[in-house]
Structures are given as structure tokens and as C-alpha cells.
Amino acid sequence: GENCQITHLVRGSKAAYLVTTTFQFVGLSAQIVGLSIKPPDPDQVPAGEPRKGADKWFKVAANAEGVTFEMPFKAKRTVNEEKQTVTYRAEAPDNSVITIAIIEDLKENFEPKAEVYFAALQKDLVEALEGELIDSDDAKAGKHPGRLMFIKAKDGVFFVERAVVVGKWIYRFQYITQEANKRQRELIGNRFFESAKFLEPDDDLRDRPKPPAPPKLPTPSKPLPKPPVP
């Protein structure tokens, strides 16, 4: 058979280790035949892999908007009464990571139109970022429709958005960082998206006035101005 080794740098709370797994291939089968662990040399620990946001997160309880989620830095909340949107924005001190949550109230049940909205939103994002769509995948929240979009923008910026429609609310969670920071992107981005917990319309935590007559089908909200390149 043929042998293959894969080595991972595993970071613990106090130290890092190199973990090497050895596989043996026989035909179409692969079995683990060896596992070794050793401390890495200083030059084997990549620089520029900050742990910002890995240890201390801030919970955002946007109960009035029907959602709670976590952000890796303290968020600034802004309200746009004209567009009926609430925005939470949190940035790393060195601007290397930007997380944004945009919540829009459409005053009507928008879930039946979600897929059309996602397609238009995806097109608008690619054009606005002058980027390339890397991947697009389903990102439902229970029974509610959702879409996850990965876009590679120019100048090495990597933009990921998870959009979810829950009744009359559109939730857009955006994560922006350098494309090269794959580990950081997975560490922070995944937790940011997965931390979102949506409240159902009959939940007691929701405290909202009765909506006015529903408007016509809106076009997708334009994204926030493009952030500076980290």
C-alpha cells in the first residue's frame, strides 16, 4: 500500500503542537496507522494568525428585531428610520476583521420571495465589491430560508454573507477579512454566523408595533459602503 502523512498545527490554550497522522492506502481504503504529537519549532508557527475574537465575544440581544447573536468585538448600533434598518458593526482595532449585522423590517411576510431576493442580492454584492463569486450555499435557519455567499473581492479582501429571511425580517450577517487569513476566517466567521438565534413571531421577547399596510416588493438593500482594505 501507499502511505500518506498529514500534519496539523493544533493550538491549545497554553501551547501549540504539531500533530501528524499517517494513513495507509490499500486499494480504495484508507486506514490510520500512526499518530505523533510534538512541540513545533518557533519557525513552524505561522505569524500573522491573530486570535482576535477567539476568547472574548460580546452577545447582542436584539430582541426587538427578533434575533440574538455574538460578535467578536463591541458593536456600534445605528438605526435608519427611512430604510427601516438596524445595523450592528464591530471592527478589530487594527481593522483586519469587520463583522456587520444588518436587520431590515419589510412590514410583510417576505419568505415566499426569499429566493428571488437572494439571487438579486448576490448579483448586487458581486458588482458592488467588483469581485468574484467563489461559492453560494443554502443556509437555512430551521424552516426559514437562508443563503451563504462567499465573494473574493479585489485587493485580497474576502467577503462572506449569510442572509436569512424570517417572516417580515431580513437578517444579513457579513464578515470581511483578508483572503489569506483562512484560519482566522473560519475561527471567527463560523462562530459569528452560527451564533445567530432567531425568535419566532409569537415569542414573548418580541415587542413590536402592528405593521402598516405592506408595501410593494422592494429591491434588495444595497450593501454598506465597501470597508477599507485590511
C-alpha positions in Angstrom: 0.0 0.0 0.0 0.9 3.7 -0.2 1.4 5.9 2.9 0.4 9.5 3.3 1.0 11.9 6.2 -0.9 15.0 7.1 0.4 17.4 9.7 -1.7 19.9 11.5 -0.7 22.8 13.8 -3.0 22.5 16.8 -3.3 25.4 19.2 -4.3 24.9 22.8 -5.0 27.5 25.4 -1.4 27.2 26.7 0.7 25.7 23.9 0.8 24.6 20.3 1.6 21.2 18.9 2.3 19.5 15.6 0.0 16.5 15.1 1.0 14.2 12.3 -1.5 11.5 11.2 -0.2 8.7 8.9 -2.6 6.9 6.6 -2.0 3.7 4.7 -3.9 3.2 1.4 -4.8 -0.3 0.2 -6.9 -0.2 -2.9 -9.7 2.3 -2.3 -9.5 2.0 1.5 -7.5 4.3 3.9 -6.6 3.4 7.5 -4.9 5.4 10.2 -1.7 3.6 11.1 0.2 6.2 13.0 -0.3 9.3 15.1 2.5 11.5 16.6 2.5 14.7 18.6 5.4 17.0 19.2 6.1 20.7 20.1 6.7 22.8 17.0 9.9 24.8 16.3 9.4 28.6 16.5 9.6 28.9 12.7 6.9 26.4 12.3 4.3 28.6 14.0 3.0 30.9 11.3 3.0 34.6 12.1 0.0 36.8 11.5 -2.6 34.4 12.7 -4.2 36.6 15.4 -6.6 35.1 17.9 -8.7 38.2 18.0 -12.2 37.3 18.9 -11.3 33.7 19.8 -11.6 34.1 23.5 -13.9 37.0 24.4 -17.2 37.5 22.5 -19.9 40.0 23.0 -23.6 39.0 22.9 -26.0 41.2 21.1 -29.6 40.8 22.3 -31.6 42.5 19.5 -34.9 41.2 20.9 -36.9 44.0 19.3 -35.5 42.8 15.9 -36.2 39.2 16.8 -32.6 37.9 17.0 -29.6 37.4 19.3 -26.1 36.8 18.1 -22.4 37.2 19.1 -19.8 39.5 17.8 -16.0 39.2 18.4 -15.7 42.9 19.3 -18.0 45.5 20.8 -20.6 46.6 18.3 -21.9 50.0 17.4 -25.7 50.2 16.7 -27.2 52.6 14.2 -30.8 53.0 13.1 -32.0 54.2 9.7 -35.7 55.1 10.1 -36.2 55.9 6.4 -34.9 52.5 5.3 -36.3 50.6 8.3 -32.9 49.1 9.1 -30.9 48.5 12.2 -27.1 47.9 11.8 -24.6 46.5 14.2 -21.0 46.9 13.2 -17.9 45.7 15.1 -14.3 46.1 13.9 -10.9 44.8 15.1 -8.7 47.6 16.5 -6.3 47.1 13.5 -9.2 46.9 11.0 -8.2 43.4 10.0 -11.6 42.0 10.7 -15.0 43.6 10.2 -18.3 42.0 11.3 -21.7 43.5 10.4 -25.3 42.6 11.0 -28.0 44.4 9.0 -31.6 43.9 10.0 -34.4 45.1 7.7 -38.1 45.3 8.5 -40.2 44.8 5.4 -43.6 45.0 7.1 -44.9 41.9 5.4 -44.1 38.2 5.2 -41.2 38.1 2.8 -40.3 34.4 3.0 -42.2 33.4 -0.3 -40.0 35.9 -2.2 -36.7 35.0 -0.4 -35.1 33.0 -3.3 -35.7 35.9 -5.8 -34.2 38.3 -3.2 -31.1 36.1 -2.6 -30.4 35.9 -6.3 -30.6 39.7 -6.7 -28.6 40.3 -3.6 -25.9 38.0 -4.7 -25.6 39.8 -8.0 -25.6 43.2 -6.4 -22.8 42.2 -4.0 -20.6 40.9 -6.7 -21.0 44.1 -8.7 -20.6 46.4 -5.7 -17.4 44.6 -4.5 -16.1 44.3 -8.0 -15.4 40.7 -7.0 -15.9 37.0 -8.0 -18.4 34.7 -6.5 -16.5 31.8 -5.0 -19.4 29.8 -3.6 -23.1 30.1 -2.7 -24.9 27.6 -0.5 -28.1 27.0 1.5 -28.0 28.5 5.0 -31.5 27.9 6.4 -32.4 28.8 10.0 -34.7 25.9 10.8 -37.6 26.3 8.4 -36.7 29.8 7.4 -34.8 30.4 4.1 -31.2 31.5 4.1 -28.3 31.8 1.8 -24.5 31.8 2.4 -22.3 33.7 -0.1 -18.6 33.8 -0.5 -17.1 36.6 -2.6 -13.5 37.3 -3.4 -13.1 41.0 -3.9 -10.2 42.8 -5.4 -7.1 43.6 -3.3 -7.2 40.3 -1.4 -10.4 41.1 0.5 -12.7 38.1 1.3 -16.3 38.8 1.9 -18.8 36.3 3.4 -22.5 37.0 4.0 -25.3 34.9 5.5 -28.7 36.2 4.7 -31.8 34.8 6.4 -35.5 35.7 6.0 -37.7 35.2 9.0 -41.3 36.4 8.3 -41.1 40.1 7.6 -37.4 40.5 8.7 -34.3 40.2 6.6 -31.1 39.4 8.5 -27.8 39.9 6.8 -24.6 38.8 8.7 -21.4 40.0 7.0 -17.8 39.0 7.7 -14.9 40.8 6.0 -11.2 40.0 6.2 -8.1 39.3 4.1 -8.4 36.3 1.9 -5.1 34.9 3.2 -6.4 34.6 6.8 -8.1 31.3 6.3 -7.8 30.1 9.8 -9.0 33.4 11.3 -11.9 33.4 8.8 -13.0 30.0 9.9 -12.5 30.7 13.6 -14.4 33.9 13.8 -16.7 33.8 10.7 -18.2 30.4 11.5 -18.9 31.3 15.1 -20.4 34.7 14.1 -22.8 33.1 11.6 -23.7 30.1 13.8 -24.4 32.2 16.9 -27.5 33.7 15.4 -30.7 32.6 17.2 -33.9 33.8 15.7 -37.1 34.4 17.7 -40.4 33.2 16.3 -43.1 35.9 15.7 -45.1 34.7 18.7 -42.1 34.8 21.1 -42.7 36.9 24.2 -39.4 38.7 23.8 -40.7 40.4 20.6 -42.1 43.8 21.4 -43.2 45.3 18.1 -46.0 47.7 17.0 -48.6 46.4 14.5 -47.2 46.8 11.0 -48.8 49.2 8.5 -50.1 48.1 5.1 -47.5 46.1 3.2 -45.5 47.9 0.5 -44.7 46.7 -3.0 -41.9 44.2 -3.5 -38.7 46.1 -2.6 -35.4 45.7 -4.4 -32.6 44.2 -2.3 -30.9 46.6 0.0 -27.7 47.9 -1.2 -24.7 46.8 0.8 -22.9 49.1 3.1 -20.1 51.1 1.6 -17.1 48.9 1.0 -14.8 48.9 4.0 -11.2 49.8 3.8 -8.8 47.0 2.8 -7.4 45.4 6.0 
